[in-house]
């Protein structure tokens, strides 16, 4: 299992984006926590197997239609005491 911070930049102010992220995370089997949301960026913490974190990134890049994601920067989150 890995935990990463996703900083999603672009036109991401659609009201349905945060619920979409949560539904997509459940669908692919990763945990997600919304940390910050603004009109030009969203930060989420995603936990799961590395391959599924990649799938979460791809999902966020491609959908939903109401947002335009310009970039996603991923940063590994170290576990406490690690």
Beta strands, then each sheet from edge to edge (+ up, - down):
strand 1: 2-11
strand 2: 31-37
strand 3: 41-48
strand 4: 68-76
sheet 1: 2+ 3- 1+ 4-
end
